[in-house]
Amino acid sequence: MPFIPHTETDVRSMLDAIGVEDIDGLFDEIAGGLRAGELEGVPEGMPEMAVNRLMERRAAQEGRPLCFLGAGAYPHHIPQAIWQLTTRGEFYSAYTPYQAEASQGTLQVTYEFQSMMAELTGMEVSNASLYDGGSALAEAILMAVRGNRKAKSKRVIVPRAVHPHYRDATRTIVRNQGIELVEADFDRSTGTTPLEQLDAALGDEAVAAVVIPQPNFFGRLEDVDALTDRAHECGAQVIAVANPTALALLSPPGQWGAKGVDIVVGEGQPLGIPLSAGGPYVGFLCTRKNLARQMPGRVVGRTVDAEGNTGYVMTLRAREQDIRRSKATSNICTNQGLMVTAATLYMSIMGPEGFERVARHCHANARALRDELCAIDGVSAAFDGPFFHEFVLRIDGRPVTDVLGDLAGEDILGGLALEPYYDDLGDAMLVCATELHGEDERRAFAEALARAVA
Amino acid sequence: MSEVPSDLKYTRAHEWLRLEDDSVVTIGITDHAQAQLGDLVFVEVPETGSSLGAGDAAAVVESVKAASDVYAPVAGEVVGANEQLDESPELVNNDPFGEGWIYKLRVENPAALDELMSAADYEAFAESEED
């Protein structure tokens, strides 16, 4: 589809027609104090050669650190083919055209993405993506409150073991809609959410939904079956927040407990999307068929035309903002199309077996790393029990931030200091290992950590 | 021209009402409305027992590329909903005044029904909207 910009004459005649002097005049409505104005330190324009030199210098400053920092964004191997294909002209737009069916390739990719996510999560329906894991959780909560007509409640239980950024994003998005978020605490020795804490949060009042992370922010595996069943007993819907790589090994949320969860959300970045300083990433959301109409975004379906040829069509989008305005299920439409393309290619290139192998390597490397690091004097694991590819360490004698600073000096990102997010947890750090962290990488980390704590 | 049964009351939002007894009305959308929407793929009916104010959104009718609200023409309590539409939303297209009814309302103030349009008024109204 060609994109034809307006000529100066076009622009002039449009401005004349509405009686506005120039383009800037269109923004007169916005009060001066609210305008971004000039960006400090950003020059007007630079020659391409100068930009290249500047960027190369800055890239060199970043170094190529050995990264053991996870906490929601994970370093994984990304096969070359994925971005070779994703950045082809045919895919290189996040948008579906207004006559969506004209872009059969784009629709097919979305359809494949939905099919793979539904299979991975064990659910019946997937949407075409959301912005990221955090906003996906907020959308799931809005959806659960809309969908849980029986409970008529706006209380939602969110364990503290859910990613702190997800909880922040969720609070920002739902707090003005009268939704009450209630925390459920974690056990200090296991780092998981015990049933007693869920019960304490549930109380006697009606609850619309309960959020269950798997693995949780500390990398620990929650007792998802028991938590799911208890939430359902109380008439609440269950929202799983899951890591897609972990789902290659763990039981899919659609099979948790007696009935399975109602909504699954998560961050799709581990599926072939580079860390790139925090984004763009992609959120996913899967659900049951009976909740499909409360789901934000759209669904692409496969059908046949009059001659029996396979074709892809927009199957569900009637509740998007351009049609439903203020009553839309959300402002989400096409969303992260390009990231969806990368994730779809990643899953198809890996295949179910390859993907499971990646997950096994992550887990094995993380276990080995924890044992190797805990063998160092003064280093210990904060929590007991099974974990996927992240774990929490305590360090005796030195503050975690100092230790992480020393490691950074050796070009190692050693993890995340947890105290800013959990002040009652004390000094501790969250460390991650993936398939990228074999024996050599782990040894380099262990040796540097031993020096830092000595 | 679409069908406009003469024994029903009508609204400007293209709903029809049939008085079942002194205070209960059955509500649906008109033949004209279903023709404008096209094939319905989903109807969201109101929960029985919920109370609605005049003008409140009561139900949603969804076609392939649009979703519209069905409003409560007068205040009242929902005393029934057409659960058959869950599986067969096309009933609204095929039989808008019969099997395609959407919900039943116990009207708070039956006198309010007098404000609604007659078949002749509605026919004229729908025609004027077409222009």
Contacts between the chains, C-beta under 8 A, distances in Angstrom:
chain1	res1	chain2	res2	distance
A	149	B	47	5.8
A	293	B	42	6.1
A	293	B	44	7.0
A	293	B	62	7.4
A	317	B	65	7.4
A	318	B	41	7.8
A	318	B	62	5.0
A	318	B	63	7.0
A	318	B	64	7.1
A	318	B	65	6.1
A	318	B	66	5.9
A	318	B	67	4.3
A	319	B	62	7.5
A	319	B	67	5.6
A	323	B	65	7.2
A	323	B	66	5.7
A	323	B	67	6.3
A	324	B	67	5.7
A	327	B	57	7.6
A	327	B	69	7.2
